Every structure is written in structure tokens, then in C-alpha cells.
Amino acid sequence: MAVQPEGAPCWADAMFGDLEGAKRFYGEVLGWTFAEASAEFGNYTQASVNGKAVAAVAPPMPGQEGLSQWCLYFASREAAATAARIRENGGEVLMEPMQVGDFGTMCLARDPGGVVFGVWQAGTHEGFQATAEPGAYAWAEIFTREPDKSDAFFPAVFSYRQRDMEDGEMDFRIYDLGERSVLGRMRMGEDFPPEMQPYINVYFTVEDCDAAVARATGLGGVLRFGPMDTPFGRFAAISDPQGANFSVIDVTKTEGEMPKLTDVA
């Protein structure tokens, strides 16, 4: 795939204390195969489906032991300039832009509401080599208790257009790049445990949502929500055995009409 436009989700990775356990789990649930770990880059290990890079897993960084969560990266033409915009709009840069060999330049940041995300300026590694096919990235949503902060921050940093979903039951917004919807934003309601931190929920494509849930729970994962039919596909929310949250979605099985979206002035 070509380098993604500024602000498009382009990569996902997660840190795991039990790296081999994570490989077994995601290998079984999503059909991933793994490259050799790179000692030069902290045993960062790329996952692939049919030879196409789809994500990566790595050991935790010092001080992050026991904290497993997927991190979504947004494409940037110049990571240093993106880091400056993050600060200018009330965000926090957790890791300054750092060149990773000739692969590219990465940065980690947090929005004013506590949502952690990554920035990736591509070098030889352009990001996802497959999307919206079994085992690959499908979609992502910001889960936050302070939606006004995210709605002010992310569009200012990445020039998103915003549209609200006309649904009286939940506060949900779509961020677009041009005519392409790239990210959702949902207010965390009372059904989210109070101790759960805001985060970006990453969806991976599967051929059969129910079968993927059965594989995940059989391997020690926890079903958090679903499976549920929607106009976008049949999906379920899962926590893996090490506590990392993610969702699976079968985009071929849809039900109902697409919701109406209203532009935000």
C-alpha cells in the first residue's frame, strides 16, 4: 500500500509481558504469522497475513510492565511538525519523534482527555500492507469520557472534518479525511467500568465473528460485548488474556440501514 495521507490510521502495535503468549493468541484468533524478533529494535516483532504486514507486538518498555494495550498510529508527513501541533492544541508528547533505522520516525502522544496514540512518518516501512481483509486492520474508535476535548484536539492536529451520527442513544462522531471516514469517536458511558482508561479501540477483520470470539475465549480472552449485527458488520469487543482490548468485525455480514450523519459546524 502507498504512504497514507496525513492523519490516516497507518499502523498498530501492542506491548506484551508474555510475547510468546500474545503470538499464540493472535496467531490462533486472527491467523497471524510472525517474523523473527529484531533484537536491534527491542524484539519488535511484525505480524503478517498472507505475507502482508498487518501489525506488530513487542515486549514492554521499562516502567510499562503489566500494561498491555493496542496503540494506533496516524500517518504524518513530518513527525516533528505533528508533535508541535499536538503541543499547541493541548496534547502531551510522551515520546519525542525518534528515527527507527530507515523504517521511519515514530512519536507517542496523549490527547487532552488521556487518549494515547502514535504518529508515524514513513520511511521504508509505509505501514499496513493490507486492510479490510481477514486478519487485517478494519477500523478504530476513540473511546473517551471527555469527547469535547477529543473533538477539539484531533481535527486541529490532523485537519479532520467532523460528522455526528444521528442516534439518540449514544454520542458518536465520525472523523473524515476528505470524503473518507477514517476514525470514530464515542463517549464512554456508564457501561464502561470507571477504572477503564480512555483508549483507541482497534478493529481487526475476521471471516466469521462468532468463530473468532469462540477461538478468543477458548484461549483465555474475555468477551466484553457482542457479537452484534450492525449496518457496518457483525462485531464483538474482546480483551485478550493479557488485558489488551480490541474488536473483531465481519464486514460481509451487515444488518440495518446506514445511520445518517450530520456535518458539525
Secondary structure, 3 states (H helix, E strand, C coil): CCCCCCCCEEEEEEECCCHHHHHHHHHHHHCCEECCCEHHHCCEEEEEECCEEEEEEECCCCCCCCCCCEEEEEECCCHHHHHHHHHHCCCEEEEEEEEECCCEEEEEEECCCCCEEEEEEECCCCCCCCECCCCCEEEEEEEECCHHHHHHHHHHHHCCEEEEECCCCCCEEEEEECCEEEEEEEECCCCCCCCCCCEEEEEEECCCHHHHHHHHHHCCCEEEEEEEEECCEEEEEEECCCCCEEEEEECCCCCCCCCCEEECC
